[in-house]
């Protein structure tokens, strides 16, 4: 079955609604990713305030709002007009100025060397032309600019959790559609090779995964399926964040050299 990227138009109005399946990407996932990105920036002594930041595949704007609150000039792009509408609406209600646009990663509406930082989270495993997305990202980054990423590794562990438990098994699956296709998952070696080809040097890769007890997590998936737990609460219970193992998902950063 092909990946169903149209789900972001069908459900995109409800990114910030904890009863919406897309909200599982918020909660501990937003917190875990953002904590790692800030840790890296602090370690490198990179000043955030006033920086031009590009969110590639922003969805409902979870991470875009986090960067905007730090005083950055954030641009968020996404191919889903419904998601962009939801992101704009939520940012306005929060009093945040974020420049949102409907666009794809293969053709970024940004001039050359225009952004200090770019990031692409939970997106690379959905694109049809990974090489083009990375090429465009490298183009818009300034010299020594940072590129943050996370994606799903193509392993037995990711097939079990992301495909079998979360997508195929009726008692535990989150939504009745194909959010992911295992063949589109990307190994760290594959991603490193693509990044290097476009002048992006990988400085670090670390694991990203739920840190909750696996049996409790399985029960929580079943509770969500039965309507006894919201997707937002499931995300918080998953306690997603930095781990040592790369077997499920991984995140990291690269520098434009």
N, C-alpha and C positions, 0 to 999 in steps of 0.2 A: 504494500500500500504506500502511495506517496504521502509525504508530510502535508499536514493540513494547516498551512499558514493563514488561511481565511478565518480561522477561529478567532484571530485577533480583531477582525472586523465584526464577527458575530457577538463576541463577548467584551469587546474593548471599551464599551461605555462603563464597565464596572470594575476597572482595575483596582480602585480604592475601596471597593465593597468587600468586606471580609467573607461574604458568602459566595463570592465569585471565584471560580477555579484559578483565574490569573493572579489572584491576590496571594497565592501560595509563594509567589516569587518575591513578595515583600517580607514583612516580619523579620525572621532571623537571617534571611538571605541578604536583604538590603543592609542590615546591620553588620553582618559578617564580611561582606565584600567591602563596604565603606571603611570599616575598621582596618582592614588590610591595606587599602589604598592610602589611607592617612598615615599609617605606620611607615609605608615606603617613602612617602613624600617627606615625612619628618626625618627619616634616616638619611635621605639625600639632601636635606636642608633646602627643599624647594618651597618657595613662598607661594601659597595658594591664592591669597586675596588679590583680586583684580586680574587673575589669569583667564585666558580664553580657553574654554573647555568644551569639547565636542562629545556628545552622547550618541553613539551609533546604534540605533535600535532601541530607542528610549522607552518604548511601550507607554505606560501611563505616567512616567516621569518619576519613578521612585528614587533613583540615584541622581537624576538631574536636580531635584529639589534639595538633596543633601549638599551637593556641590554649590548650588546657588546660595544656600544659607551661609556659606563661608565667604561670600562676597565675590564669587567668580562670575564671569560673563559666560553663561551656559547656552549652547546651541544644542537642541535635541532633534534628531531626525528619526523617522520611522515610516515604513511603507504603508502602514494602516491609518487611513484618515480618521477612523473612529477612535483609535487610540490617541492620536494627536489631539483630537477634540477633547477627549477626557483629560489629557495631560494639561492642556491650556486652561481648562475650566478649574482644575484643582489648584494649579499654580496661582491663578488669579484670586481664588478664594483664600489662599495662604499669603497673599501680598508679595509674591515672588515674581521677578521679571526674568522669564526664560524665553528665548527665541526658538519656537517650535516650527518645524516644517515637514511636510509629507515628502519623503525622498527615500532612496535606497542606498545601501552601502556601496554599491558598484558605481554610483554617480553622485558624489557628495556635492551639495550646493554651497561649497566653501572654496575660497581662493587658495592658491598655493601657500604653504608655510604660514598659515593664518592662526593656528591654534597651538597653545602650550602643552596641553594634555588632551588625549582622546581615550575613550574607553568603549569596550564592546562586551557586554555581559549577557550570557544566555542567548546569544545571537548567532555566533559563527557556525553552530551545528544546524542552523536553519537556512543558510544562504546557498544559492545554486552555484555561485562562482566565488569561491573563497579567495582565489588569487586576485581577482579584481577588487574585492573589498579591501584586502590588505594593501594593494597598490594604491588605492584611493586614500586610505588612511595615511600611508607614508607621504603622499603628496601634500596633504593639508597640514601635516605636522611641521613645526619649525625645527631647525637644526638643534639637536640634543633634546627634542621634545619627547615626552613619555607616552607610551601606549600601554594601557592596562587592559587585560583580557581575562575572561574565564569562559570555559566551555566544557563539554562532557567528553571524557575519554572513551575510546572504543575498546571496551574490555568485557569480560564475563560479568564483572560486578555491575557495570552500567547497564548491561542487557537485563540482568535480574531485577534491579531496582527501577530504572527509568522506563524500561519497556514492559517487563512482565508484571511487576507489582503495581506500578503507577498507571499503566496504560492498557494491559491486556486482561489481567485476572479480574473477573467480574466483582468479586467481593471487596477488592481494594482499589480498583482503578479510579482515578479522580474525575475523568471526563470521557465521554463516549466518542472519542476521535483520536487520530494519530498526531499527538503533539511532537513526537520525535520518531525518527527512523534511525535504527542502530548503525546502518551503513554510512550515515552522514556524520557520525561522531568522529572526532579528530584526535589522534594520538599526539602527545607532546612533541615527539620527533617530527611528525608531519607538519605541525604548526610552526615549529622552530625553523624548518627548512623554508617554508613559504615566507615567513617574516624576514629571514636572512636574505632571501632573493630580492627583497624590496628595500634593503638598507636599514632594517630594524633588528638590532642586536638584542637577543633575549638575555636579560640580566638575572632573572629569577623565575622559577616555577615552583609552586607549592600546592598542596592539596586543598580542595574545597569539598566539604561533605557534611551531612548531618552528623552531629556528635551525640545524639540521643541514643538510648538503649534500643537495639534493633527490634526486639520482640515488642516493646512498648510502641515503637514507631509503626510496626505492622498493625497492631490493634487500633492505633489512631487513624490509619488509612481506612480501616474497615468502619470506624465510627463516622468518619467524614462521608463515606459512601452511603451510610444509613441516615445521614442528616443529623447526627448527634454531636457534631463538632464542625466549626467553621474552618474554611481554608486558612483564614488568618491565624486562628489559634493553632492549627496544624503546623504552620510555618514556624511559629514561635516555639512550639514543642520540639521541632526538629533540631533546633539549636545549630543551624548551619554556620560553618565558619572554617577557619584555617585548620588543616590537619596535615600530618606528615605524609600520608599515603596519597598517591595520585590515581588510584584505581577507579574511582568513581568520576569525579570532576577535578579540575585543577584551575588555578588562576596564577597570574604573574604579571610581569611588566617587561617592556622592551624599550630601548632608546634608539632614536633616529640618529644614525652615525653619518 
